[in-house]
Amino acid sequence: MKTLRPALQNYNGFTLLEVLVALAIVAVALSAIIKTTADLSANASYLRDKTFAHWVALNQMTELQLQKSTPAVGFSSGSEEMARTEWYWQTKVEETANKSIHRVEITVRLHKDDDLPGLVTLTGFIGN
């Protein structure tokens, strides 16, 4: 008498469980790659904005240095366009112990009515 063999005794493929585990591993890896890419993109955007804000602050400091007179003590503000973006700056001029030297602090923001700290704060000294 012949013995009956199961039809799938010698299979050469993957089981459904193995395929599901492999898909889960791929899904976790892809989600990590997507998150890392998104974080890198956001960081690049932040660094670009910070660089442009620093350039705006340097431009304002240079304009103050090129004036014929020492800037007046107090606050002033304005805006400047750079890289197709409007940047808002605020200048604070203070006296120092030496009356011929003023301390200048320039803060640059991306939004005019932003209560958050500026992207960049540049401090310098201007004398006669």
Backbone hydrogen bonds, N-H to C=O, Kabsch-Sander energy under -0.5 kcal/mol:
donor,donor_aa,acceptor,acceptor_aa,energy
9,Q,6,P,-1.2
11,Y,8,L,-0.7
19,V,15,T,-1.9
20,L,16,L,-2.2
21,V,17,L,-2.2
22,A,18,E,-2.1
23,L,19,V,-2.4
24,A,20,L,-2.1
25,I,21,V,-2.1
26,V,22,A,-2.3
27,A,23,L,-2.4
28,V,24,A,-2.2
29,A,25,I,-2.2
30,L,26,V,-2.7
31,S,27,A,-2.2
32,A,28,V,-1.9
33,I,29,A,-2.1
34,I,30,L,-2.5
35,K,31,S,-2.2
36,T,32,A,-2.3
37,T,33,I,-2.3
38,A,34,I,-2.3
39,D,35,K,-2.5
40,L,36,T,-2.4
41,S,37,T,-2.2
42,A,38,A,-2.3
43,N,39,D,-2.4
44,A,40,L,-2.3
45,S,41,S,-2.0
46,Y,42,A,-2.3
47,L,43,N,-2.5
48,R,44,A,-2.1
49,D,45,S,-2.3
50,K,46,Y,-2.5
51,T,47,L,-2.2
52,F,48,R,-2.3
53,A,49,D,-2.5
54,H,50,K,-2.0
55,W,51,T,-2.0
56,V,52,F,-2.2
57,A,53,A,-2.3
58,L,54,H,-2.5
59,N,55,W,-2.4
60,Q,56,V,-2.2
61,M,57,A,-2.5
62,T,58,L,-2.5
63,E,59,N,-2.3
64,L,60,Q,-2.1
65,Q,61,M,-2.2
66,L,62,T,-1.8
67,Q,63,E,-0.6
67,Q,64,L,-0.7
74,G,93,V,-2.0
76,S,91,T,-2.1
78,G,89,W,-2.1
80,E,87,W,-2.3
82,M,80,E,-0.5
82,M,85,T,-2.6
85,T,82,M,-1.0
87,W,80,E,-3.1
87,W,85,T,-0.6
88,Y,109,R,-2.5
89,W,78,G,-2.4
90,Q,107,T,-2.3
91,T,76,S,-3.6
92,K,105,E,-2.5
93,V,74,G,-2.9
94,E,103,R,-2.8
96,T,98,N,-0.6
96,T,101,I,-1.1
99,K,97,A,-0.7
101,I,98,N,-2.0
102,H,126,I,-3.1
103,R,94,E,-2.6
104,V,124,G,-3.3
105,E,92,K,-2.5
106,I,122,L,-3.2
107,T,90,Q,-2.7
107,T,105,E,-0.5
108,V,120,V,-2.5
109,R,88,Y,-3.4
114,D,111,H,-1.1
119,L,108,V,-1.7
120,V,108,V,-1.3
122,L,106,I,-3.1
124,G,104,V,-2.8
126,I,102,H,-2.6
128,N,100,S,-1.3
